[in-house]
Amino acid sequence: MTKNETATSVEEFLVWRSNLFQGLKARKETIIELLDALSSNQQAHSVVELSLNPLFRRDYNSLYRGIQEFLPTQTDPNYEQRIETLFSAVSRTIPPTSKHYNLTG
């Protein structure tokens, strides 16, 4: 990967992270730290073990609350917009299909 490609990838990642952060309502930092812990995870087999990752600087109670409060409540007046923002950010991590057909057997 060239320096230019690396810089482009880092920029895309920062934009993605910012979009995700904007879509979150509660416990934004907790969710971002959880994502950091998940992406650097090499040995955790449970959510509790993720809370021991050095990139997750909070305690395991915060981890559970972050997961519980990840999605906005349906009574939130901006519910549809928040869900759309989250889905938009998450969908950018899914690579496009390389083949335009499906094989069924």
Backbone as ProteinMPNN parsed JSONL, in Angstrom:
{"seq_chain_A": "MTKNETATSVEEFLVWRSNLFQGLKARKETIIELLDALSSNQQAHSVVELSLNPLFRRDYNSLYRGIQEFLPTQTDPNYEQRIETLFSAVSRTIPPTSKHYNLTG", "coords_chain_A": {"N_chain_A": [[0.855, -1.174, 0.0], [0.628, 2.155, -0.893], [1.831, 5.375, 0.29], [-0.053, 7.325, -0.302], [-2.372, 5.789, -0.733], [-2.652, 4.725, 1.819], [-3.082, 7.072, 3.296], [-5.513, 7.856, 2.171], [-7.148, 5.708, 2.951], [-7.052, 5.99, 5.741], [-8.278, 8.479, 6.003], [-10.862, 7.876, 5.01], [-11.645, 6.061, 6.978], [-11.695, 7.737, 9.25], [-13.755, 9.496, 8.548], [-15.88, 7.676, 8.414], [-15.944, 6.826, 11.106], [-16.583, 9.228, 12.374], [-19.137, 9.702, 11.273], [-20.528, 7.52, 12.344], [-20.28, 8.115, 15.084], [-21.779, 10.481, 15.194], [-24.299, 9.444, 14.74], [-24.925, 8.11, 17.028], [-26.67, 8.283, 20.127], [-26.565, 7.965, 22.93], [-23.961, 7.212, 25.257], [-21.703, 7.463, 23.573], [-18.817, 7.517, 23.535], [-18.284, 5.147, 24.859], [-19.285, 3.194, 23.073], [-17.616, 3.639, 20.851], [-15.12, 3.005, 21.976], [-15.631, 0.336, 22.524], [-15.857, -0.674, 19.913], [-13.214, -0.228, 19.104], [-11.927, -2.01, 20.835], [-13.05, -4.421, 19.957], [-12.066, -4.493, 17.301], [-9.359, -4.783, 17.703], [-9.191, -7.12, 18.998], [-7.856, -10.236, 19.883], [-8.053, -12.404, 21.457], [-10.254, -12.426, 23.195], [-13.138, -14.069, 24.342], [-15.606, -13.466, 25.167], [-18.021, -10.93, 26.019], [-17.414, -9.795, 28.464], [-14.675, -10.3, 28.625], [-13.823, -8.58, 26.623], [-14.016, -6.163, 27.904], [-11.686, -6.058, 29.282], [-9.756, -5.348, 27.521], [-7.099, -3.15, 26.654], [-7.816, -0.938, 25.103], [-10.386, -0.433, 25.756], [-11.391, 1.611, 28.047], [-13.143, 1.764, 30.141], [-15.315, 0.339, 32.719], [-16.758, -3.015, 32.982], [-19.492, -2.739, 33.403], [-20.154, -0.377, 32.086], [-19.76, -1.225, 29.504], [-21.862, -3.087, 29.101], [-24.041, -1.342, 29.43], [-23.604, 0.377, 27.293], [-24.051, -1.347, 25.127], [-26.759, -1.968, 25.588], [-27.935, 0.533, 25.235], [-27.362, 1.224, 22.667], [-28.99, 1.41, 20.307], [-31.418, 3.916, 19.436], [-34.305, 4.781, 21.418], [-37.68, 3.946, 20.553], [-39.389, 5.973, 21.146], [-37.99, 8.249, 20.809], [-37.91, 11.402, 19.311], [-36.401, 11.777, 17.011], [-36.019, 9.275, 15.986], [-36.2, 7.761, 13.482], [-34.36, 9.145, 11.865], [-31.972, 8.822, 13.331], [-31.656, 6.022, 13.272], [-31.382, 5.654, 10.508], [-28.964, 7.061, 10.085], [-27.182, 5.481, 11.585], [-27.42, 2.971, 10.234], [-26.53, 3.749, 7.727], [-23.845, 4.419, 8.258], [-22.877, 1.934, 9.152], [-23.379, 0.316, 6.914], [-21.474, 1.147, 5.132], [-19.255, -0.29, 5.741], [-19.524, -2.716, 4.615], [-18.348, -4.615, 2.017], [-18.716, -4.01, -1.528], [-20.545, -6.164, -3.758], [-18.727, -8.475, -5.717], [-19.428, -9.97, -7.838], [-22.099, -10.042, -10.084], [-24.162, -11.838, -9.905], [-25.923, -14.701, -8.624], [-25.256, -17.963, -7.476], [-27.156, -20.813, -7.37], [-28.08, -23.953, -6.049]], "CA_chain_A": [[0.0, 0.0, 0.0], [1.429, 3.373, -0.978], [1.505, 6.401, 1.29], [-1.296, 7.974, -0.72], [-3.467, 4.849, -0.463], [-2.798, 4.666, 3.273], [-3.705, 8.33, 3.721], [-6.912, 7.798, 1.737], [-7.836, 4.743, 3.821], [-7.185, 6.601, 7.073], [-9.293, 9.531, 5.882], [-12.167, 7.214, 4.909], [-11.956, 5.51, 8.298], [-12.047, 8.838, 10.152], [-15.091, 9.967, 8.153], [-16.816, 6.641, 8.855], [-16.019, 6.877, 12.567], [-17.307, 10.454, 12.71], [-20.551, 9.476, 10.934], [-21.08, 6.615, 13.354], [-20.348, 8.865, 16.334], [-22.909, 11.409, 15.089], [-25.549, 8.689, 14.777], [-25.17, 7.593, 18.376], [-27.274, 9.259, 21.026], [-26.081, 7.77, 24.297], [-22.741, 6.422, 25.476], [-20.932, 7.51, 22.331], [-17.427, 7.124, 23.752], [-18.287, 3.73, 25.229], [-19.467, 2.405, 21.854], [-16.402, 3.768, 20.042], [-14.083, 2.204, 22.63], [-15.987, -1.072, 22.317], [-15.453, -0.994, 18.542], [-11.751, -0.323, 19.104], [-11.575, -3.268, 21.508], [-13.43, -5.515, 19.051], [-11.184, -4.563, 16.137], [-8.005, -5.203, 18.082], [-9.327, -8.352, 19.777], [-7.225, -11.447, 19.377], [-8.264, -13.549, 22.331], [-11.461, -12.362, 24.021], [-14.188, -15.0, 23.936], [-16.877, -13.002, 25.712], [-18.141, -9.484, 26.175], [-16.687, -9.427, 29.686], [-13.251, -10.277, 28.297], [-13.561, -7.357, 25.852], [-13.864, -5.041, 28.833], [-10.311, -6.088, 29.781], [-8.883, -4.847, 26.466], [-6.576, -1.828, 27.019], [-8.487, 0.126, 24.357], [-11.661, -0.166, 26.428], [-10.922, 2.209, 29.3], [-14.222, 1.813, 31.125], [-15.526, -0.965, 33.359], [-17.675, -3.873, 32.216], [-20.863, -2.221, 33.501], [-20.308, 0.587, 30.992], [-19.851, -2.002, 28.272], [-23.237, -3.591, 28.995], [-24.951, -0.206, 29.219], [-23.396, 0.837, 25.923], [-24.749, -2.274, 24.232], [-28.201, -1.813, 25.805], [-28.404, 1.842, 24.783], [-26.804, 1.49, 21.335], [-30.057, 1.893, 19.427], [-32.308, 4.884, 20.086], [-35.626, 4.267, 21.769], [-38.682, 4.285, 19.537], [-40.071, 7.205, 21.546], [-37.112, 9.36, 20.438], [-38.516, 12.123, 18.189], [-35.527, 11.653, 15.842], [-35.733, 7.841, 15.879], [-35.961, 7.343, 12.093], [-33.121, 9.767, 11.393], [-30.841, 8.181, 14.024], [-31.515, 4.667, 12.725], [-30.845, 5.807, 9.148], [-27.556, 7.442, 10.203], [-26.432, 4.297, 12.026], [-27.387, 1.992, 9.148], [-25.687, 4.298, 6.667], [-22.447, 4.265, 8.68], [-22.544, 0.508, 9.197], [-23.403, -0.26, 5.563], [-20.236, 1.507, 4.43], [-18.214, -1.269, 6.062], [-19.806, -3.936, 3.855], [-17.788, -4.444, 0.673], [-19.67, -4.248, -2.614], [-20.447, -7.496, -4.354], [-17.795, -8.489, -6.843], [-20.108, -10.648, -8.937], [-23.468, -9.549, -10.188], [-25.061, -12.975, -10.053], [-25.929, -15.665, -7.527], [-25.312, -19.37, -7.863], [-28.002, -21.621, -6.499], [-27.922, -25.354, -6.445]], "C_chain_A": [[0.9, 1.237, 0.0], [1.01, 4.356, 0.113], [0.172, 7.069, 0.971], [-2.506, 7.082, -0.44], [-3.729, 4.736, 1.035], [-3.502, 5.914, 3.788], [-5.187, 8.351, 3.353], [-7.714, 6.86, 2.633], [-8.061, 5.315, 5.21], [-8.264, 7.674, 7.042], [-10.697, 8.935, 5.801], [-12.596, 6.644, 6.258], [-12.395, 6.609, 9.254], [-13.426, 9.406, 9.826], [-16.143, 8.97, 8.628], [-17.033, 6.711, 10.365], [-16.81, 8.104, 13.026], [-18.8, 10.303, 12.417], [-21.219, 8.563, 11.955], [-21.278, 7.354, 14.674], [-21.545, 9.809, 16.325], [-24.25, 10.69, 15.176], [-25.899, 8.147, 16.15], [-25.774, 8.679, 19.244], [-26.653, 9.164, 22.413], [-24.796, 6.953, 24.289], [-21.867, 6.333, 24.231], [-19.507, 7.004, 22.522], [-17.323, 5.648, 24.11], [-18.386, 2.853, 23.988], [-18.209, 2.461, 20.991], [-15.268, 2.955, 20.66], [-14.37, 0.711, 22.484], [-15.602, -1.513, 20.903], [-13.935, -1.116, 18.424], [-11.297, -1.639, 19.729], [-11.907, -4.466, 20.623], [-12.456, -5.64, 17.884], [-9.774, -4.984, 16.481], [-8.015, -6.532, 18.835], [-8.626, -9.522, 19.098], [-7.525, -12.647, 20.254], [-9.523, -13.503, 23.184], [-12.528, -13.292, 23.454], [-15.556, -14.581, 24.454], [-16.858, -11.483, 25.807], [-17.364, -9.016, 27.399], [-15.192, -9.353, 29.404], [-12.892, -9.059, 27.444], [-13.35, -6.161, 26.77], [-12.461, -4.988, 29.428], [-9.308, -5.579, 28.744], [-8.394, -3.45, 26.839], [-7.238, -0.667, 26.268], [-9.869, 0.447, 24.915], [-11.325, 0.305, 27.836], [-11.987, 2.292, 30.389], [-14.376, 0.449, 31.784], [-16.588, -1.756, 32.589], [-19.121, -3.428, 32.327], [-21.142, -1.212, 32.384], [-20.469, -0.125, 29.664], [-21.28, -2.5, 28.067], [-24.226, -2.456, 28.758], [-24.826, 0.343, 27.795], [-24.121, -0.035, 24.92], [-26.261, -2.087, 24.353], [-28.735, -0.52, 25.197], [-27.89, 2.207, 23.392], [-27.855, 2.06, 20.39], [-30.92, 2.911, 20.16], [-33.643, 4.231, 20.433], [-36.632, 4.722, 20.716], [-39.473, 5.537, 19.896], [-39.229, 8.445, 21.236], [-37.721, 10.076, 19.233], [-37.689, 12.037, 16.9], [-35.165, 10.198, 15.563], [-35.36, 7.427, 14.458], [-34.634, 7.889, 11.574], [-31.902, 9.105, 12.038], [-30.592, 6.772, 13.495], [-30.9, 4.735, 11.329], [-29.358, 6.169, 9.185], [-26.704, 6.256, 10.615], [-26.316, 3.27, 10.907], [-26.5, 2.469, 8.002], [-24.212, 4.125, 7.013], [-22.028, 2.802, 8.651], [-22.475, -0.075, 7.788], [-22.155, 0.093, 4.765], [-19.105, 0.529, 4.716], [-18.397, -2.563, 5.283], [-19.268, -3.752, 2.438], [-18.843, -4.705, -0.398], [-19.483, -5.652, -3.182], [-19.524, -7.435, -5.558], [-18.407, -9.173, -8.058], [-21.563, -10.201, -8.928], [-24.463, -10.676, -10.444], [-24.947, -13.868, -8.825], [-25.976, -17.069, -8.102], [-26.194, -20.098, -6.871], [-27.923, -23.054, -6.973], [-29.015, -26.231, -5.962]], "O_chain_A": [[1.825, 1.339, 0.806], [-0.021, 4.188, 0.765], [-0.628, 7.343, 1.866], [-3.539, 7.558, 0.032], [-4.878, 4.661, 1.469], [-4.409, 5.827, 4.616], [-6.017, 8.812, 4.135], [-8.834, 7.184, 3.029], [-9.133, 5.147, 5.791], [-9.076, 7.763, 7.963], [-11.619, 9.43, 6.449], [-13.765, 6.732, 6.635], [-13.365, 6.435, 9.992], [-14.181, 9.759, 10.732], [-17.173, 9.362, 9.176], [-18.167, 6.661, 10.841], [-17.611, 8.021, 13.957], [-19.635, 10.724, 13.218], [-22.348, 8.813, 12.376], [-22.327, 7.231, 15.307], [-22.249, 9.929, 17.328], [-25.233, 11.269, 15.639], [-27.042, 7.768, 16.401], [-25.432, 9.855, 19.113], [-26.263, 10.176, 22.996], [-24.584, 6.11, 23.417], [-21.36, 5.267, 23.884], [-19.04, 6.159, 21.758], [-16.374, 4.975, 23.707], [-17.649, 1.875, 23.861], [-17.781, 1.438, 20.457], [-14.53, 2.283, 19.94], [-13.444, -0.087, 22.337], [-15.077, -2.611, 20.72], [-13.429, -1.998, 17.73], [-10.394, -2.3, 19.216], [-11.131, -5.418, 20.548], [-12.061, -6.746, 17.514], [-9.06, -5.498, 15.62], [-6.966, -7.014, 19.26], [-8.788, -9.759, 17.901], [-7.284, -13.785, 19.853], [-9.827, -14.492, 23.851], [-12.788, -13.303, 22.25], [-16.552, -15.261, 24.209], [-15.812, -10.846, 25.688], [-16.73, -7.961, 27.371], [-14.514, -8.446, 29.886], [-11.772, -8.556, 27.533], [-12.588, -5.251, 26.444], [-12.082, -3.976, 30.018], [-8.132, -5.399, 29.061], [-9.192, -2.633, 27.299], [-7.222, 0.466, 26.748], [-10.453, 1.479, 24.585], [-11.013, -0.502, 28.712], [-11.731, 2.847, 31.458], [-13.654, -0.49, 31.449], [-17.227, -1.239, 31.672], [-19.914, -3.71, 31.428], [-22.23, -1.197, 31.809], [-21.226, 0.318, 28.8], [-21.842, -2.351, 26.982], [-25.154, -2.602, 27.962], [-25.819, 0.724, 27.175], [-24.733, 0.464, 23.976], [-26.966, -2.051, 23.344], [-29.861, -0.484, 24.701], [-27.972, 3.365, 22.983], [-27.625, 3.084, 19.747], [-31.135, 2.791, 21.367], [-34.05, 3.251, 19.809], [-36.451, 5.756, 20.073], [-40.155, 6.103, 19.042], [-39.707, 9.57, 21.386], [-38.023, 9.431, 18.229], [-38.233, 12.21, 15.809], [-34.122, 9.919, 14.973], [-34.316, 6.809, 14.249], [-33.876, 7.174, 10.919], [-30.905, 8.856, 11.36], [-29.444, 6.376, 13.295], [-29.999, 3.961, 11.008], [-28.576, 5.638, 8.396], [-25.625, 6.042, 10.062], [-25.228, 2.751, 10.657], [-25.798, 1.67, 7.382], [-23.416, 3.73, 6.16], [-20.94, 2.474, 8.176], [-21.592, -0.884, 7.503], [-21.82, -0.607, 3.81], [-18.101, 0.52, 4.005], [-17.513, -3.419, 5.292], [-19.686, -2.834, 1.733], [-19.749, -5.516, -0.206], [-18.405, -6.239, -3.093], [-19.536, -6.469, -6.321], [-17.949, -8.972, -9.182], [-22.164, -10.01, -7.871], [-25.477, -10.486, -11.116], [-23.973, -13.785, -8.078], [-26.657, -17.325, -9.095], [-25.989, -20.002, -5.661], [-27.724, -23.325, -8.157], [-29.004, -27.433, -6.226]]}, "name": "protein", "num_of_chains": 1, "seq": "MTKNETATSVEEFLVWRSNLFQGLKARKETIIELLDALSSNQQAHSVVELSLNPLFRRDYNSLYRGIQEFLPTQTDPNYEQRIETLFSAVSRTIPPTSKHYNLTG"}
